[in-house]
Amino acid sequence: ELHNVFKKSILIVGITGLIMFALGELLGPIFGSAFSNGDATLQTLSSKALSIFSFIYLTAGFSIFGSSFFTALNNGLISAVISMVRSFVFELVTVWLLPLLLESDGVWAAGPIAEIGSISLTLFFFIRERKRYRY
């Protein structure tokens, strides 16, 4: 049963992430205009920022699911490691480094890049614990 729940959850998280990413990319100019108050430069900046940041939707759900999944399996240590490393280590490192390399685009890219590290850590735990929990 756990195998089916795991598989369905991963599918739902993946589909939801793709939909959110597509909406962010397609509706970026509309959302950008909501924050720009008619200022074309600000609308362009907002649209570009959303276009960069929307990549976070492709991966964030998997890390959030991973942390919740291990909590449900009564493995608070792995859950805490995923959450803490995701929230503090990867975010702090990327928010600090990427603006130095990419200027303002680095601020918006920090979240999605941090999520790549986070999903890698989550995947590591999924693979390592698969036999133990049989999912």
Secondary structure, DSSP 8 states (H G I E B T S, - for coil): -HHHHHHHHHHHHHHHHHHHHHHHHHSHHHHHHHHHTT-HHHHHHHHHHHHHHTTHHHHHHHHHHHHHHHHHTT-HHHHHHHHHIIIIIIHHHHHHHHHHHHTHHHHHHHHHHHHHHHHHHHHHHHHHHHHHHT-
